[in-house]
Structure formats: C-alpha cells, structure tokens
Amino acid sequence: MNIDETTKQATDESLAKVTRKLKTMMEHCENQVQKFEKNLKKDPRYAFEWSETAMKCAAAESVYRHVYMALTEDNPTDLVKMREYAIRETTRMARSPESSTSTTSNLMDRFELAAWAEVFEMIDNTFRYGSPS
C-alpha cells in the first residue's frame, strides 16, 4: 500500500467514525425533543420550566444534520474542509453574538455556537487521536 492509499484509508475511516457519531448525536437530540413534546402535551408549564435540554438539542441537531448531510451527499465535503468550516462558523458566531430582544433567540444562537464548536472538536479529535470522542 502506498502513502496515498494509506491516507485515503485513514480518511475514509475517520469519515465513517465522524458520521456514525453525528448520527448517534442526532438520534439523541431527536429523542430529547420528542420527550419535550410529550411533556408539553401533559403539562406545558413544567415542560417549559425544563425546556433547556430540548432547546440545546434542537439547535445542535440542526448543526449536526447540516454537517452529516454535507459529509454523506453524492459529492461529499471532505473532513478537512468541514473542520475548517466548523471553526469559521464558531469564530464568526463568537465574534458577532446575537443580541436580539428575544432571550430565547439569543439562547438558541448560543446553543448553535456550542454545537459548531463541538463539531470542530469532534473532527479535530478524530484527526489527532483517531476517535471523535
């Protein structure tokens, strides 16, 4: 096996690890939002009092899905480019945080920022240590 084949194999393995992790994270988030929906029907006041997890998951799931789709489409983005994109999004959002009059909107933006940082860290850890954890 030459260097190019070894690099491609390592990249394919890294991509598989990241997409598996993203899929698991999306499923977790979907479950949390569904749990919130059930609680909302039973007791709206209680559900909203404890809605932070659902909000975090809703924001994160949209980021994870965006990344997952970009990495698994017919002409996928490679992990190096996605890592660069994730750090650019993280930096952009941190540099210009939302300052809406809506507290909820500001929270969702902050949760989205955290999700982009998490995606960057996941890809970076995969390159550095061979694992997205």
C-alpha positions as CSV (number, residue, x, y, z in Angstrom):
1,M,0.0,0.0,0.0
2,N,1.5,3.4,-1.0
3,I,1.2,6.6,1.0
4,D,-1.8,7.9,-1.0
5,E,-3.8,4.7,-0.4
6,T,-2.9,4.7,3.3
7,T,-4.0,8.4,3.6
8,K,-7.3,7.6,1.8
9,Q,-8.0,4.6,4.0
10,A,-7.3,6.7,7.2
11,T,-9.5,9.5,5.8
12,D,-12.3,7.0,5.0
13,E,-12.1,5.5,8.5
14,S,-12.2,9.0,10.0
15,L,-15.2,10.0,7.9
16,A,-17.0,6.8,8.9
17,K,-16.3,7.4,12.6
18,V,-17.5,11.1,12.4
19,T,-20.7,10.3,10.5
20,R,-21.5,7.4,13.0
21,K,-21.0,9.8,15.9
22,L,-23.1,12.5,14.2
23,K,-25.9,10.0,13.6
24,T,-25.9,8.9,17.2
25,M,-25.9,12.6,18.4
26,M,-28.8,13.4,16.0
27,E,-30.8,10.5,17.3
28,H,-30.2,11.6,20.9
29,C,-31.4,15.1,20.1
30,E,-34.5,13.9,18.3
31,N,-35.4,11.7,21.3
32,Q,-34.9,14.7,23.7
33,V,-37.2,16.9,21.5
34,Q,-39.8,14.2,21.3
35,K,-39.7,13.9,25.1
36,F,-40.2,17.6,25.4
37,E,-43.2,17.4,23.0
38,K,-44.8,14.7,25.2
39,N,-44.2,16.8,28.4
40,L,-45.6,19.8,26.6
41,K,-48.9,18.0,26.0
42,K,-49.1,16.7,29.6
43,D,-48.0,19.8,31.5
44,P,-46.9,22.9,29.4
45,R,-45.7,24.9,32.4
46,Y,-43.5,22.0,33.6
47,A,-42.2,21.4,30.1
48,F,-41.2,25.0,29.6
49,E,-39.6,25.2,33.0
50,W,-37.3,22.3,32.0
51,S,-37.0,23.1,28.2
52,E,-33.3,24.0,28.1
53,T,-32.3,20.5,27.1
54,A,-34.8,20.4,24.3
55,M,-33.6,23.8,23.1
56,K,-30.0,22.8,23.1
57,C,-30.8,19.6,21.2
58,A,-33.0,21.5,18.7
59,A,-30.1,23.9,17.9
60,A,-27.5,21.2,17.9
61,E,-29.5,18.8,15.8
62,S,-29.8,21.3,13.0
63,V,-26.0,21.8,13.0
64,Y,-25.3,18.0,13.2
65,R,-27.8,17.4,10.3
66,H,-26.1,20.1,8.2
67,V,-22.7,18.5,8.7
68,Y,-23.9,15.0,8.3
69,M,-25.6,15.8,5.0
70,A,-22.5,17.6,3.7
71,L,-20.3,14.6,4.6
72,T,-22.7,12.0,3.1
73,E,-24.1,13.6,0.0
74,D,-23.3,12.3,-3.5
75,N,-20.3,14.8,-3.8
76,P,-19.3,14.9,-0.1
77,T,-17.3,17.6,1.6
78,D,-14.1,16.2,3.0
79,L,-13.4,16.2,6.7
80,V,-10.5,18.8,6.4
81,K,-12.9,21.3,4.7
82,M,-15.6,20.6,7.2
83,R,-13.2,21.1,10.1
84,E,-12.2,24.5,8.6
85,Y,-15.9,25.4,8.0
86,A,-16.8,24.5,11.6
87,I,-14.0,26.7,13.1
88,R,-15.0,29.5,10.8
89,E,-18.7,29.2,11.9
90,T,-17.6,29.0,15.5
91,T,-15.4,32.1,15.2
92,R,-18.0,34.1,13.2
93,M,-20.7,33.4,15.7
94,A,-18.5,34.1,18.7
95,R,-17.3,37.3,17.2
96,S,-20.8,38.6,16.4
97,P,-23.2,37.1,19.0
98,E,-26.9,37.6,18.6
99,S,-28.3,40.5,20.6
100,S,-32.0,40.1,19.9
101,T,-34.6,41.4,22.3
102,S,-35.7,37.7,22.4
103,T,-34.0,35.9,25.2
104,T,-34.9,32.6,23.6
105,S,-33.4,33.6,20.3
106,N,-30.2,34.6,22.0
107,L,-30.1,31.2,23.8
108,M,-30.7,29.3,20.6
109,D,-27.8,31.2,18.9
110,R,-25.6,30.4,21.9
111,F,-26.5,26.7,21.7
112,E,-25.9,26.7,17.9
113,L,-22.4,28.2,18.6
114,A,-21.7,25.4,21.1
115,A,-22.7,22.8,18.6
116,W,-20.4,24.2,15.9
117,A,-17.5,24.2,18.5
118,E,-18.4,20.6,19.3
119,V,-18.3,19.6,15.6
120,F,-14.9,21.2,15.2
121,E,-13.6,19.4,18.3
122,M,-15.1,16.1,17.1
123,I,-13.4,16.3,13.8
124,D,-10.1,17.6,15.3
125,N,-10.1,14.7,17.8
126,T,-10.6,12.2,15.0
127,F,-7.6,13.6,13.2
128,R,-5.4,13.8,16.4
129,Y,-6.4,10.7,18.3
130,G,-8.4,8.6,15.9
131,S,-11.6,9.0,17.8
132,P,-14.3,11.6,17.7
133,S,-15.0,11.5,21.4
